[in-house]
Protein backbone atom coordinates (compact mmCIF):
# COMPACT_ATOMS: atom_id res chain seq x y z
CA UNK A 1 0.00 0.00 0.00
CA UNK A 2 1.43 3.36 -0.91
CA UNK A 3 0.99 6.42 1.27
CA UNK A 4 0.84 9.85 -0.29
CA UNK A 5 2.15 12.64 1.91
CA UNK A 6 0.61 15.97 1.00
CA UNK A 7 2.96 18.94 0.94
CA UNK A 8 0.08 21.35 0.49
CA UNK A 9 0.21 24.14 3.06
CA UNK A 10 -2.36 26.59 1.78
CA UNK A 11 -5.39 26.17 -0.43
CA UNK A 12 -7.40 29.11 -1.70
CA UNK A 13 -10.68 28.69 -3.60
CA UNK A 14 -12.56 31.56 -5.19
CA UNK A 15 -11.03 34.18 -2.91
CA UNK A 16 -12.33 37.71 -3.47
CA UNK A 17 -11.71 40.92 -1.59
CA UNK A 18 -12.97 44.40 -2.38
CA UNK A 19 -11.97 47.80 -1.05
CA UNK A 20 -14.93 49.96 -1.98
CA UNK A 21 -15.22 49.90 -5.74
CA UNK A 22 -11.76 48.37 -6.17
CA UNK A 23 -11.65 44.60 -6.58
CA UNK A 24 -8.28 43.74 -5.00
CA UNK A 25 -8.69 39.97 -5.39
CA UNK A 26 -10.96 38.48 -8.02
CA UNK A 27 -12.00 34.87 -7.38
CA UNK A 28 -8.50 33.53 -6.90
CA UNK A 29 -7.75 29.79 -6.81
CA UNK A 30 -4.30 28.62 -5.80
CA UNK A 31 -2.35 26.19 -3.69
CA UNK A 32 0.92 26.78 -1.88
CA UNK A 33 3.21 23.94 -0.97
CA UNK A 34 6.07 23.66 1.48
CA UNK A 35 9.16 25.37 0.17
CA UNK A 36 9.44 28.84 -1.25
CA UNK A 37 6.79 30.38 -3.48
CA UNK A 38 7.35 33.78 -5.03
CA UNK A 39 4.47 36.14 -5.63
CA UNK A 40 5.24 38.49 -8.46
CA UNK A 41 3.18 41.46 -9.55
CA UNK A 42 3.16 45.23 -9.90
CA UNK A 43 1.88 47.65 -7.26
CA UNK A 44 -1.87 47.29 -6.86
CA UNK A 45 -1.92 43.74 -8.19
CA UNK A 46 -3.40 42.39 -4.95
CA UNK A 47 -0.25 40.80 -3.49
CA UNK A 48 -0.46 42.52 -0.11
CA UNK A 49 -4.20 41.84 0.14
CA UNK A 50 -3.67 38.16 -0.61
CA UNK A 51 -0.86 37.87 1.93
CA UNK A 52 -2.83 39.69 4.62
CA UNK A 53 -5.74 37.27 4.14
CA UNK A 54 -3.35 34.31 4.40
CA UNK A 55 -1.86 35.90 7.53
CA UNK A 56 -5.38 36.05 9.06
CA UNK A 57 -5.12 39.83 9.31
CA UNK A 58 -7.88 40.47 6.75
CA UNK A 59 -11.07 38.59 6.07
CA UNK A 60 -12.13 37.76 2.51
CA UNK A 61 -15.46 38.89 1.10
CA UNK A 62 -15.94 35.54 -0.59
CA UNK A 63 -14.17 32.26 -1.09
CA UNK A 64 -12.46 29.71 1.12
CA UNK A 65 -8.99 29.63 2.61
CA UNK A 66 -7.41 26.61 4.24
CA UNK A 67 -4.02 26.81 5.99
CA UNK A 68 -2.61 23.42 6.98
CA UNK A 69 -6.19 22.18 6.74
CA UNK A 70 -7.37 24.83 9.22
CA UNK A 71 -10.08 27.37 8.54
CA UNK A 72 -9.13 30.97 9.48
CA UNK A 73 -12.83 31.81 9.67
CA UNK A 74 -13.12 29.63 12.78
CA UNK A 75 -11.86 31.41 15.91
CA UNK A 76 -10.06 28.42 17.46
CA UNK A 77 -8.54 27.30 14.17
CA UNK A 78 -7.45 30.87 13.42
CA UNK A 79 -5.45 30.94 16.65
CA UNK A 80 -3.87 27.61 15.70
CA UNK A 81 -2.87 29.06 12.31
CA UNK A 82 -1.37 32.09 14.05
CA UNK A 83 0.68 29.79 16.28
CA UNK A 84 2.32 28.39 13.15
CA UNK A 85 2.71 31.69 11.35
CA UNK A 86 5.53 34.16 10.82
CA UNK A 87 4.47 37.37 9.10
CA UNK A 88 6.34 40.35 7.76
CA UNK A 89 3.81 43.01 6.67
CA UNK A 90 4.72 45.32 3.83
CA UNK A 91 4.76 48.36 6.09
CA UNK A 92 5.80 47.15 9.48
CA UNK A 93 5.65 49.82 12.14
CA UNK A 94 8.04 49.77 15.05
CA UNK A 95 7.96 51.09 18.56
CA UNK A 96 10.95 53.28 17.85
CA UNK A 97 11.91 53.73 21.50
CA UNK A 98 12.35 49.96 21.89
CA UNK A 99 15.74 48.35 21.62
CA UNK A 100 16.08 45.65 18.99
CA UNK A 101 16.13 42.92 21.65
CA UNK A 102 13.17 44.40 23.56
CA UNK A 103 11.10 44.62 20.37
CA UNK A 104 11.79 40.99 19.52
CA UNK A 105 11.02 40.05 23.13
CA UNK A 106 7.67 41.85 22.79
CA UNK A 107 6.82 40.01 19.56
CA UNK A 108 7.89 36.72 21.16
CA UNK A 109 5.35 37.35 23.94
CA UNK A 110 2.67 37.98 21.33
CA UNK A 111 3.67 34.62 19.88
CA UNK A 112 2.90 33.04 23.25
CA UNK A 113 6.51 32.36 24.19
CA UNK A 114 5.94 33.18 27.85
CA UNK A 115 9.06 31.66 29.41
CA UNK A 116 11.75 34.35 29.74
CA UNK A 117 14.66 31.98 29.16
CA UNK A 118 13.09 30.50 26.04
CA UNK A 119 12.25 33.96 24.74
CA UNK A 120 15.86 35.04 25.15
CA UNK A 121 17.02 31.92 23.30
CA UNK A 122 14.60 32.57 20.44
CA UNK A 123 15.59 36.23 20.23
CA UNK A 124 19.29 35.34 20.27
CA UNK A 125 18.74 32.79 17.52
CA UNK A 126 16.92 35.14 15.14
CA UNK A 127 19.40 37.93 15.83
CA UNK A 128 22.22 35.61 14.83
CA UNK A 129 20.42 34.36 11.74
CA UNK A 130 19.73 37.90 10.52
CA UNK A 131 23.17 39.23 11.46
CA UNK A 132 21.81 41.69 13.99
CA UNK A 133 23.42 40.26 17.14
CA UNK A 134 25.67 43.29 17.50
CA UNK A 135 22.61 45.54 17.41
CA UNK A 136 20.65 43.91 20.23
CA UNK A 137 20.99 46.97 22.45
CA UNK A 138 20.44 49.57 19.72
CA UNK A 139 17.27 51.66 19.73
CA UNK A 140 15.17 50.93 16.66
CA UNK A 141 15.15 54.62 15.74
CA UNK A 142 18.93 54.45 15.24
CA UNK A 143 18.78 51.61 12.69
CA UNK A 144 19.14 52.09 8.96
CA UNK A 145 16.29 51.08 6.64
CA UNK A 146 18.05 47.85 5.69
CA UNK A 147 18.60 46.94 9.33
CA UNK A 148 14.95 47.57 10.14
CA UNK A 149 13.99 45.28 7.29
CA UNK A 150 16.26 42.61 8.76
CA UNK A 151 14.62 43.20 12.12
CA UNK A 152 11.25 42.67 10.44
CA UNK A 153 12.49 39.39 9.00
CA UNK A 154 13.91 38.44 12.42
CA UNK A 155 10.57 38.90 14.17
CA UNK A 156 8.86 36.80 11.50
CA UNK A 157 11.27 33.94 12.22
CA UNK A 158 10.49 33.87 15.96
CA UNK A 159 8.96 30.59 17.07
CA UNK A 160 10.17 28.61 14.02
CA UNK A 161 6.99 29.14 11.99
CA UNK A 162 5.61 26.50 9.59
CA UNK A 163 4.22 29.21 7.33
CA UNK A 164 6.32 32.27 6.66
CA UNK A 165 4.58 35.14 4.87
CA UNK A 166 6.96 37.87 3.76
CA UNK A 167 5.56 40.92 2.02
CA UNK A 168 8.35 42.64 0.06
CA UNK A 169 11.11 41.28 2.31
CA UNK A 170 13.94 42.48 0.08
CA UNK A 171 12.73 46.08 -0.13
CA UNK A 172 15.41 48.33 1.33
CA UNK A 173 18.11 45.66 1.34
CA UNK A 174 21.37 46.32 -0.47
CA UNK A 175 22.67 43.68 -2.92
CA UNK A 176 24.83 41.97 -0.31
CA UNK A 177 21.98 41.85 2.17
CA UNK A 178 19.70 40.43 -0.51
CA UNK A 179 22.17 37.66 -1.17
CA UNK A 180 22.36 36.96 2.54
CA UNK A 181 18.58 36.96 2.76
CA UNK A 182 18.31 34.43 -0.06
CA UNK A 183 20.84 32.24 1.71
CA UNK A 184 18.95 32.59 4.98
CA UNK A 185 15.66 31.48 3.42
CA UNK A 186 17.19 28.53 1.68
CA UNK A 187 18.79 27.33 4.94
CA UNK A 188 15.75 27.59 7.23
CA UNK A 189 15.24 24.32 9.08
CA UNK A 190 12.01 22.35 9.17
CA UNK A 191 10.96 22.87 5.56
CA UNK A 192 8.44 25.63 6.22
CA UNK A 193 6.07 26.91 3.56
CA UNK A 194 7.35 30.34 2.57
CA UNK A 195 5.50 32.81 0.41
CA UNK A 196 7.18 36.07 -0.43
CA UNK A 197 6.05 38.92 -2.60
CA UNK A 198 8.47 40.97 -4.60
CA UNK A 199 8.91 43.20 -7.60
CA UNK A 200 12.32 41.65 -8.20
CA UNK A 201 12.22 38.92 -10.81
CA UNK A 202 15.83 38.03 -9.99
CA UNK A 203 14.83 37.23 -6.39
CA UNK A 204 12.26 34.82 -7.79
CA UNK A 205 14.74 33.27 -10.19
CA UNK A 206 17.33 32.85 -7.45
CA UNK A 207 15.37 31.26 -4.63
CA UNK A 208 11.82 30.30 -5.58
CA UNK A 209 11.06 26.87 -7.02
CA UNK A 210 7.53 28.12 -7.67
CA UNK A 211 6.20 31.44 -8.82
CA UNK A 212 2.75 32.98 -9.03
CA UNK A 213 2.12 36.07 -11.11
CA UNK A 214 -0.73 38.18 -9.79
CA UNK A 215 -2.16 40.91 -12.00
CA UNK A 216 -5.28 42.98 -11.38
CA UNK A 217 -6.33 40.66 -8.58
CA UNK A 218 -6.11 37.53 -10.71
CA UNK A 219 -3.58 34.72 -10.97
CA UNK A 220 -2.07 34.96 -14.47
CA UNK A 221 0.66 32.39 -14.07
CA UNK A 222 1.45 29.64 -11.57
CA UNK A 223 4.41 27.37 -12.14
CA UNK A 224 8.16 27.26 -12.05
CA UNK A 225 10.45 30.20 -12.80
CA UNK A 226 11.70 28.25 -15.81
CA UNK A 227 8.10 27.87 -16.95
CA UNK A 228 7.53 31.61 -16.57
CA UNK A 229 10.67 32.35 -18.57
CA UNK A 230 9.49 29.78 -21.11
CA UNK A 231 6.34 31.77 -21.86
CA UNK A 232 8.60 34.23 -23.64
CA UNK A 233 10.56 31.58 -25.54
CA UNK A 234 11.04 32.57 -29.16
CA UNK A 235 9.85 36.11 -28.51
CA UNK A 236 12.88 37.83 -26.98
CA UNK A 237 15.27 39.54 -29.34
CA UNK A 238 18.44 41.55 -29.02
CA UNK A 239 19.13 44.28 -31.58
CA UNK A 240 21.20 47.41 -32.04
CA UNK A 241 18.16 49.53 -32.91
CA UNK A 242 14.83 50.10 -31.25
CA UNK A 243 11.88 48.27 -32.79
CA UNK A 244 8.65 50.20 -32.44
CA UNK A 245 6.65 47.15 -33.47
CA UNK A 246 7.67 45.10 -30.43
CA UNK A 247 5.38 44.68 -27.43
CA UNK A 248 8.12 45.86 -25.11
CA UNK A 249 11.56 47.34 -25.73
CA UNK A 250 14.28 48.56 -23.43
CA UNK A 251 17.98 49.21 -23.60
CA UNK A 252 20.14 46.84 -21.58
CA UNK A 253 23.33 47.51 -19.70
CA UNK A 254 25.37 46.41 -22.74
CA UNK A 255 23.82 49.20 -24.81
CA UNK A 256 21.78 46.83 -27.00
CA UNK A 257 18.00 46.90 -27.25
CA UNK A 258 16.01 44.00 -25.90
CA UNK A 259 12.65 43.43 -27.55
CA UNK A 260 9.75 41.19 -26.69
CA UNK A 261 7.46 40.44 -29.61
CA UNK A 262 6.47 37.74 -32.05
CA UNK A 263 8.26 39.26 -35.01
CA UNK A 264 12.04 39.76 -35.00
CA UNK A 265 13.22 43.32 -35.63
CA UNK A 266 15.62 43.80 -38.51
CA UNK A 267 19.05 42.43 -37.70
CA UNK A 268 17.93 41.06 -34.35
CA UNK A 269 19.06 37.81 -32.84
CA UNK A 270 16.93 35.49 -30.75
CA UNK A 271 18.06 35.29 -27.13
CA UNK A 272 17.15 33.08 -24.18
CA UNK A 273 14.29 34.51 -22.16
CA UNK A 274 14.65 35.29 -18.47
CA UNK A 275 12.07 35.18 -15.70
CA UNK A 276 11.72 38.94 -16.08
CA UNK A 277 11.02 38.56 -19.80
CA UNK A 278 8.31 36.01 -19.05
CA UNK A 279 6.80 38.23 -16.36
CA UNK A 280 6.79 41.26 -18.66
CA UNK A 281 5.14 39.27 -21.43
CA UNK A 282 2.46 37.89 -19.09
CA UNK A 283 1.85 41.42 -17.79
CA UNK A 284 1.60 42.73 -21.33
CA UNK A 285 -0.84 40.01 -22.30
CA UNK A 286 -2.95 40.90 -19.25
CA UNK A 287 -3.02 44.52 -20.38
CA UNK A 288 -1.17 45.95 -17.41
CA UNK A 289 1.82 47.20 -19.44
CA UNK B 1 50.71 19.70 41.32
CA UNK B 2 48.04 17.09 40.61
CA UNK B 3 45.96 17.96 37.59
CA UNK B 4 42.35 17.14 36.79
CA UNK B 5 41.81 13.82 35.05
CA UNK B 6 40.71 13.78 31.43
CA UNK B 7 37.39 12.10 32.32
CA UNK B 8 36.57 14.67 34.96
CA UNK B 9 37.46 17.54 32.64
CA UNK B 10 35.15 16.11 30.00
CA UNK B 11 32.22 15.65 32.39
CA UNK B 12 32.80 19.17 33.73
CA UNK B 13 32.84 20.65 30.23
CA UNK B 14 29.62 18.97 29.14
CA UNK B 15 27.90 19.76 32.44
CA UNK B 16 27.50 16.24 33.81
CA UNK B 17 29.94 16.52 36.74
CA UNK B 18 28.24 16.26 40.13
CA UNK B 19 28.09 19.20 42.52
CA UNK B 20 31.09 18.13 44.65
CA UNK B 21 33.24 17.45 41.59
CA UNK B 22 32.08 20.75 40.13
CA UNK B 23 33.31 22.71 43.14
CA UNK B 24 36.60 20.83 43.23
CA UNK B 25 37.24 21.39 39.54
CA UNK B 26 36.40 25.11 39.73
CA UNK B 27 38.59 25.57 42.80
CA UNK B 28 41.45 23.91 40.93
CA UNK B 29 40.89 25.81 37.69
CA UNK B 30 41.26 29.18 39.38
CA UNK B 31 44.88 28.37 40.16
CA UNK B 32 45.89 26.14 37.25
CA UNK B 33 46.44 27.66 33.82
CA UNK B 34 47.31 24.29 32.36
CA UNK B 35 43.92 22.76 33.28
CA UNK B 36 42.10 25.91 32.17
CA UNK B 37 43.70 25.49 28.80
CA UNK B 38 42.88 21.78 28.76
CA UNK B 39 39.22 22.29 29.62
CA UNK B 40 38.70 24.64 26.70
CA UNK B 41 39.42 21.78 24.33
CA UNK B 42 36.43 19.89 25.74
CA UNK B 43 33.96 22.70 25.50
CA UNK B 44 31.35 22.80 22.75
CA UNK B 45 32.15 26.14 21.13
CA UNK B 46 28.71 26.41 19.50
CA UNK B 47 26.97 25.89 22.82
CA UNK B 48 29.16 28.52 24.42
CA UNK B 49 28.43 30.95 21.62
CA UNK B 50 24.70 30.31 21.98
CA UNK B 51 24.84 30.83 25.73
CA UNK B 52 26.80 34.03 25.25
CA UNK B 53 24.21 35.29 22.78
CA UNK B 54 21.38 34.49 25.17
CA UNK B 55 23.16 36.30 28.00
CA UNK B 56 23.74 39.35 25.82
CA UNK B 57 20.08 39.34 24.77
CA UNK B 58 18.89 39.10 28.37
CA UNK B 59 21.15 42.00 29.27
CA UNK B 60 19.84 44.00 26.31
CA UNK B 61 16.20 43.33 27.20
CA UNK B 62 16.82 44.24 30.81
CA UNK B 63 14.35 43.69 33.61
CA UNK B 64 12.04 46.58 32.72
CA UNK B 65 12.94 48.94 35.54
CA UNK B 66 11.77 49.24 39.13
CA UNK B 67 8.02 49.33 38.42
CA UNK B 68 8.13 46.14 36.40
CA UNK B 69 10.34 44.50 39.04
CA UNK B 70 7.89 45.47 41.75
CA UNK B 71 4.87 44.21 39.82
CA UNK B 72 6.70 40.96 39.06
CA UNK B 73 7.34 40.51 42.77
CA UNK B 74 3.65 41.13 43.37
CA UNK B 75 2.92 38.13 41.17
CA UNK B 76 2.01 39.80 37.88
CA UNK B 77 3.17 37.43 35.09
CA UNK B 78 6.22 38.80 33.31
CA UNK B 79 4.77 38.33 29.83
CA UNK B 80 1.77 40.51 30.71
CA UNK B 81 4.15 43.22 31.84
CA UNK B 82 5.94 42.75 28.53
CA UNK B 83 2.88 43.60 26.46
CA UNK B 84 2.37 46.73 28.53
CA UNK B 85 5.72 48.03 27.34
CA UNK B 86 4.09 48.86 24.01
CA UNK B 87 1.20 50.82 25.53
CA UNK B 88 1.61 54.53 24.74
CA UNK B 89 -0.57 55.71 27.62
CA UNK B 90 1.81 54.07 30.08
CA UNK B 91 4.85 55.94 28.82
CA UNK B 92 6.40 58.77 30.81
CA UNK B 93 5.66 61.37 28.13
CA UNK B 94 1.95 60.54 28.21
CA UNK B 95 1.84 60.56 32.01
CA UNK B 96 3.57 63.93 32.13
CA UNK B 97 1.03 65.32 29.66
CA UNK B 98 -1.85 64.06 31.82
CA UNK B 99 -0.27 65.54 34.94
CA UNK B 100 0.28 68.86 33.18
CA UNK B 101 -3.35 69.12 32.05
CA UNK B 102 -4.66 68.07 35.47
CA UNK B 103 -2.38 70.61 37.13
CA UNK B 104 -3.55 73.45 34.87
CA UNK B 105 -7.28 72.88 35.44
CA UNK B 106 -6.71 72.22 39.15
CA UNK B 107 -4.76 75.45 39.60
CA UNK B 108 -7.49 77.30 37.70
CA UNK B 109 -10.15 75.86 40.00
CA UNK B 110 -8.15 76.69 43.12
CA UNK B 111 -7.30 80.20 41.90
CA UNK B 112 -10.93 81.07 41.18
CA UNK B 113 -12.27 79.46 44.35
CA UNK B 114 -9.78 81.14 46.65
CA UNK B 115 -10.00 84.48 44.90
CA UNK B 116 -6.38 84.49 43.69
CA UNK B 117 -7.75 85.68 40.34
CA UNK B 118 -10.94 87.69 39.76
CA UNK B 119 -13.20 88.76 42.61
CA UNK B 120 -12.52 87.18 46.02
CA UNK B 121 -15.19 84.51 46.58
CA UNK B 122 -16.75 84.28 50.06
CA UNK B 123 -17.45 80.58 49.54
CA UNK B 124 -15.86 77.94 47.37
CA UNK B 125 -17.69 78.26 44.09
CA UNK B 126 -18.70 75.02 42.33
CA UNK B 127 -18.54 76.86 39.02
CA UNK B 128 -14.79 77.08 39.41
CA UNK B 129 -14.71 73.28 39.11
CA UNK B 130 -16.37 73.28 35.68
CA UNK B 131 -13.13 72.98 33.61
CA UNK B 132 -11.82 70.24 35.90
CA UNK B 133 -15.10 68.31 35.71
CA UNK B 134 -15.09 68.63 31.94
CA UNK B 135 -11.48 67.51 31.48
CA UNK B 136 -10.89 64.86 34.16
CA UNK B 137 -12.94 61.95 32.72
CA UNK B 138 -11.74 62.88 29.22
CA UNK B 139 -8.14 62.39 30.35
CA UNK B 140 -8.99 58.91 31.56
CA UNK B 141 -10.83 58.20 28.30
CA UNK B 142 -7.81 59.47 26.36
CA UNK B 143 -5.51 57.10 28.20
CA UNK B 144 -7.79 54.15 27.48
CA UNK B 145 -8.19 55.18 23.84
CA UNK B 146 -4.42 55.40 23.42
CA UNK B 147 -4.19 51.90 24.86
CA UNK B 148 -6.63 50.31 22.39
CA UNK B 149 -6.65 52.36 19.20
CA UNK B 150 -4.62 50.65 16.47
CA UNK B 151 -3.32 54.02 15.30
CA UNK B 152 -1.28 54.30 18.50
CA UNK B 153 0.32 50.88 18.10
CA UNK B 154 2.76 50.94 15.18
CA UNK B 155 3.26 47.18 15.39
CA UNK B 156 -0.48 46.57 15.38
CA UNK B 157 -0.44 44.24 12.38
CA UNK B 158 2.04 41.95 14.09
CA UNK B 159 -0.21 41.74 17.11
CA UNK B 160 -3.18 40.90 14.87
CA UNK B 161 -1.32 38.02 13.23
CA UNK B 162 -0.06 36.67 16.57
CA UNK B 163 -1.85 34.02 18.64
CA UNK B 164 -1.92 36.14 21.82
CA UNK B 165 -5.58 36.90 22.54
CA UNK B 166 -6.57 40.36 21.36
CA UNK B 167 -9.22 40.62 24.05
CA UNK B 168 -6.72 39.79 26.77
CA UNK B 169 -4.37 42.37 25.33
CA UNK B 170 -7.20 44.89 25.39
CA UNK B 171 -8.14 44.15 28.99
CA UNK B 172 -4.57 44.22 30.31
CA UNK B 173 -3.75 47.49 28.61
CA UNK B 174 -7.08 49.10 29.48
CA UNK B 175 -6.95 48.20 33.16
CA UNK B 176 -3.43 49.61 33.47
CA UNK B 177 -4.28 52.75 31.49
CA UNK B 178 -7.35 53.26 33.69
CA UNK B 179 -5.37 52.85 36.88
CA UNK B 180 -2.57 55.13 35.76
CA UNK B 181 -4.93 57.91 34.63
CA UNK B 182 -7.34 57.67 37.56
CA UNK B 183 -4.62 58.05 40.19
CA UNK B 184 -3.60 61.65 39.32
CA UNK B 185 -7.16 62.69 38.41
CA UNK B 186 -8.74 61.52 41.66
CA UNK B 187 -5.67 62.50 43.66
CA UNK B 188 -5.97 66.12 42.55
CA UNK B 189 -9.71 66.05 43.23
CA UNK B 190 -8.94 65.41 46.90
CA UNK B 191 -7.10 68.71 47.25
CA UNK B 192 -9.45 70.83 45.17
CA UNK B 193 -11.95 73.11 46.90
CA UNK B 194 -15.20 71.23 46.43
CA UNK B 195 -17.39 68.56 47.99
CA UNK B 196 -15.51 65.79 49.77
CA UNK B 197 -17.12 63.10 47.57
CA UNK B 198 -15.81 64.68 44.37
CA UNK B 199 -12.89 62.22 43.87
CA UNK B 200 -15.28 59.27 44.11
CA UNK B 201 -17.84 61.03 41.96
CA UNK B 202 -15.38 61.00 39.06
CA UNK B 203 -14.82 57.25 39.12
CA UNK B 204 -18.08 56.02 37.60
CA UNK B 205 -18.19 58.60 34.79
CA UNK B 206 -14.57 57.81 33.88
CA UNK B 207 -15.21 54.06 33.83
CA UNK B 208 -18.50 54.44 31.96
CA UNK B 209 -16.95 56.61 29.26
CA UNK B 210 -14.07 54.19 28.76
CA UNK B 211 -16.39 51.19 28.62
CA UNK B 212 -18.65 53.05 26.18
CA UNK B 213 -15.71 53.73 23.86
CA UNK B 214 -14.63 50.08 23.93
CA UNK B 215 -18.15 48.73 23.43
CA UNK B 216 -18.86 51.17 20.62
CA UNK B 217 -15.59 50.13 18.96
CA UNK B 218 -17.04 46.67 18.42
CA UNK B 219 -19.69 48.09 16.09
CA UNK B 220 -17.99 51.13 14.52
CA UNK B 221 -14.62 52.61 13.68
CA UNK B 222 -12.65 52.67 16.95
CA UNK B 223 -11.56 56.29 16.50
CA UNK B 224 -15.15 57.36 15.94
CA UNK B 225 -16.12 55.37 19.03
CA UNK B 226 -13.58 57.23 21.16
CA UNK B 227 -14.74 60.60 19.79
CA UNK B 228 -18.37 59.67 20.37
CA UNK B 229 -17.60 58.73 23.97
CA UNK B 230 -15.83 62.04 24.46
CA UNK B 231 -18.79 63.96 23.05
CA UNK B 232 -21.16 61.97 25.26
CA UNK B 233 -19.38 63.59 28.20
CA UNK B 234 -18.46 67.00 26.82
CA UNK B 235 -21.94 67.99 25.66
CA UNK B 236 -23.86 67.46 28.94
CA UNK B 237 -20.92 68.65 31.06
CA UNK B 238 -20.69 71.88 29.03
CA UNK B 239 -24.44 72.48 29.10
CA UNK B 240 -24.59 72.01 32.87
CA UNK B 241 -21.61 74.34 33.31
CA UNK B 242 -23.36 76.99 31.21
CA UNK B 243 -26.43 76.54 33.40
CA UNK B 244 -24.22 77.25 36.45
CA UNK B 245 -24.71 73.75 37.90
CA UNK B 246 -21.52 71.95 36.81
CA UNK B 247 -21.53 69.58 39.77
CA UNK B 248 -24.78 68.02 38.54
CA UNK B 249 -22.72 65.96 36.10
CA UNK B 250 -21.30 63.95 39.00
CA UNK B 251 -24.28 64.02 41.38
CA UNK B 252 -26.53 61.01 42.15
CA UNK B 253 -28.76 61.07 39.07
CA UNK B 254 -25.75 61.21 36.80
CA UNK B 255 -24.03 58.49 38.84
CA UNK B 256 -27.00 56.15 38.29
CA UNK B 257 -26.93 56.89 34.58
CA UNK B 258 -23.18 56.20 34.45
CA UNK B 259 -23.61 52.94 36.36
CA UNK B 260 -26.28 51.82 33.88
CA UNK B 261 -24.07 52.75 30.91
CA UNK B 262 -21.10 50.96 32.46
CA UNK B 263 -23.09 47.78 33.04
CA UNK B 264 -24.59 47.77 29.55
CA UNK B 265 -21.24 48.45 27.89
CA UNK B 266 -19.45 45.71 29.82
CA UNK B 267 -22.16 43.26 28.72
CA UNK B 268 -21.75 44.35 25.09
CA UNK B 269 -17.97 44.19 25.37
CA UNK B 270 -17.94 40.61 26.59
CA UNK B 271 -20.68 39.55 24.18
CA UNK B 272 -18.73 40.93 21.22
CA UNK B 273 -15.20 40.27 22.44
CA UNK B 274 -14.35 38.23 19.35
CA UNK B 275 -14.32 41.50 17.43
CA UNK B 276 -11.01 42.24 19.13
CA UNK B 277 -9.39 39.15 17.63
CA UNK B 278 -9.56 40.42 14.06
CA UNK B 279 -7.60 43.59 13.98
CA UNK B 280 -9.46 46.19 15.98
CA UNK B 281 -7.33 46.00 19.06
CA UNK B 282 -4.70 43.50 18.12
Interface residues (C-beta under 8 A of the other chain):
Chain A: X52 X55 X56 X57 X58 X59 X75 X78 X79 X80 X82 X83 X85 X87 X89 X92 X93 X94 X95 X96 X97 X98 X99 X100 X101 X102 X103 X105 X106 X107 X109 X110 X111 X112 X114 X116 X117 X120 X121 X123 X124 X125 X127 X128 X133 X136 X137 X155
Chain B: X50 X53 X54 X56 X57 X58 X59 X60 X61 X62 X77 X78 X79 X82 X83 X85 X86 X91 X153 X154 X155 X156 X157 X158 X159 X160 X161 X162 X163 X164 X165 X274 X277 X278 X279
